[in-house]
Amino acid sequence: MDIHRTFERIIPDPAVKTYLLVLGVIFSAGFLAGIVAPIPIRQDLSEAFRTLAEQYLDLSGGTLFLFILVNNVFASLLLLVSGLMLGVLPVLSVGFNGFVLGIFYRLTSGVEGYGRAALGVIPHGIFEIPALLVAASYGVWLGMAVLRRIRRKETAPLGALLNHALARYFVVVFPLLVVAAAVETSVILWAL
C-alpha cells in the first residue's frame, strides 16, 4: 500500500496539506505548552475536566457514544465553517486543543504515571486529533480563499469552495469522528 497515494486521495488539495502541517506544529506546540503550564492554570482546567466528566457518569454506552459523536461533529463543523472568518478561529482552536490535551496528559501522568497517561491520550491522537486537524485545515483554506477574494485574487465562488470543504469533511473527518467516538466510549466505560 502506497501511503503517499492514499494521502493524495484523502487530501487532494495542496494548500490544505500545507495548512495541515502548520496546524500540526501549532497543535504540538500547544500540547507542550500544556505540559509545562503553571500550576494554577492546570488546577483550573482540572476542575473543568471534572465538571465535564460528571456529564458522562450516568450515560449508557450507546448514549455516551452519541453524545461524544454529536459534540465532536458539531465542534468540527463549526471549526470548518468558522474558517470563513479569515481562518483565525481554526488556528486558535487547534492551539487551545493541544494545550488542553497537554494539561490533561500532565495531570494524568502525575497521578497514574506516564504510561497510563499516554494510554489516555492515544485514543485522541489516532482518530480525533487528525479529524480536528483536517477540519481546521479546510477551515483555514476557506479563510485564505476569503482573503484572496477580498484582494480580488480568488474567482471561485465561496459556496463552491464551502461545498468542496464539506464534501471532504464527510469523506475524511466524519468517519474518523465515528471511530474516535467508539474508541473514546470504550475507554471511558472501561475506566469507570
N, C-alpha and C positions, 0 to 999 in steps of 0.2 A: 504494500500500500504506500503510495507516494503522498507524504504529509503535505508537501508544498502544493500539489494539485488539489488535494482535499481542502486546504485552507483557501485556495483561489476560488473554489466553488462556494465555500461558505461565505467568504467576504470578498466579493469580486471588485469592489471599489478601492482603487489605490489610495486615495486620500483617507478613507476610513481606516485602512491599515496603519497609516502614519498616526492618526489620532488614537488608535488602539494602543500603539506602542507608547506614545506620550502619556496617555491616561494610565497605562500600566505602571509607568515610572511614578506618576503622581500618587497612585494608589499605594505603591510600595513605600514612598516617602511618608505618606500619611500613616501607614502601618508602623513604620519605625518611630515616627513621632509619637504615636500612641503608646508604644512600648516604653519610651523614656519620658512620658508625660509626668508632670508634677503630681504628687500625691493628692492634693485637693481636687484636681480635675478627675483623677482616677476614682476617687471616692464619690464624687457627684455622679459620674457615669455608672458606677457600681449600683448606686441607688436606682438609677433609671433602668438598669438591667433587671434588677429585682422586680420593679413595678411591671415591666414588660413581661417577665417570666410568669408572673402571677396570672396573666391572661390565659396562659397555656395550661395551667394546672388542672382545670376541670373539663378540658376538651377531650373527646374520644379521638381515636386515630383518624377516622375519616373527616371529622370536623376540623381537627387540627391541621390535616393536610390541606383542606380547602382554605382555611384561614391563612395559612402560610402562603399558599399559591396566590390567592387573591391579593394579599398585601404586596407580594413581590411583583405581580403583574401590574398592579396599579402604580406602584412606585417606579418601575422600569419604564412603563409607557409615559408617565409624567416626565421622567428624566429625558426620554427621547424627544417628546413634543416640546418640552421647555427649551430645548436647544434652539428653537426658532428665535429665542431672545438672545441671539448672538453667541450661543453656546456657553454662556457663563455658568449657569446652574449645573449642567452636567459635570463640568470641571470641578466645581466646588463640592458637589455631592460625592464624586469619586474620592477626592481627598479626604472628606469627612468620613466616608465609609471605611477607608483604610485606617484612619485614626481610631475610630470606634473599635474596629476589629483588633487593632494593636493593643488597645486598652483591655479588651476582653481577653486576649492572649496573655497579657501581663498579669491580670487579676487571677486568671485560672492557673497559670503556672506557679504563682505564689502559694496557692492552696493545694493544688494537685500535682505539681511537677510539670516540667517542660514537655514530657512525652504525652501526658494526658491532655495538656493544653493544646498541643499540636493536633491531637485527635479531635478536639473540639472545633478547631479552625479548618481542618481539611475538608469537611463536607461543604463548607462555604467556598473554599478555594477551587474545588474541582468543577462545580457547576454554577453556583450562584454568582461568584465574582466574575467569571468570564461573561456570563449573561449581562451583568451590570456594566462591564466594560464595553461590550458590543453595543448595548443600548445607548450608553453615553457617547460612544464614538459616532454613532449615527446622529445623535443629538448635536454634537459639535459640528459634524458635517453639514447638518441643516443650518446651524448658526453661521457657519462660514459662507453658505450659499446666500443667506440673508445679507450678510456683509458685502458679498460680491454684488448682490442685486442693488444695494444702496449705492455702491460705487459704479453701477451700471456695467458690470463685467459679467453678470450672470443673465442668461436669456431664458433658461429653462424655467417653466412655471413652478412656483413653490409647491403648489398642490401635487404636481407630478413627482417632485423630489420627496415630499412627505409620504406619498403613496409608496414610492420605492423603499424608503426607510421602514415603513410599517410592514411591507412585504418581507423585507429581510428580518424584521423583528419576529414575525410569525414563523419564519423558516429556521432561524437560529436561536433567538433569545427565548421564545416561549417554550420550546422543547427542553432547553436547559433548565428553565424555571420549574417545569413539571418534575423533572428528575431531582432537582435541588429540594423541592418541597417534600418529595417522597423520602429522600435521604435524611433531611432535617427532621421530619416527623419520626422516622425510625430512631434517630439519635436521641431526640427528646423523650420519646416513650421508653427507650432503653435506660436513659439516665434517671427517669422518675421511678 
